[in-house]
Amino acid sequence: MGEVLTTMKIMPDSPDVDLEAIKATIESSMPEGAKLHEMSEEPIAFGLVAIILQFITDDGEGGSEPVEEMVSGIEGVASFEITGVGRLM
């Protein structure tokens, strides 16, 4: 079984949301079996900034679902989308 690197774009509710609080929650709440690889910020428009989250999971069944559930439950997160999935060699 290999590992998969998943990239997720997380959109906050508004430009006023504390992105550092969201990032801290992600870091402290990563589900078992998922490893944080990298987090960065991407300016979108009108002061809105997305969080780009990259994480590593096994390529088994369920893959990114635990991380998706965790992110969807964070206060201040409006939406997210998986923007990339690639197998690590």
Helices and strands as residue ranges (DSSP letters): E 3-12, H 19-29, E 34-45, E 48-58, H 65-72, E 77-88
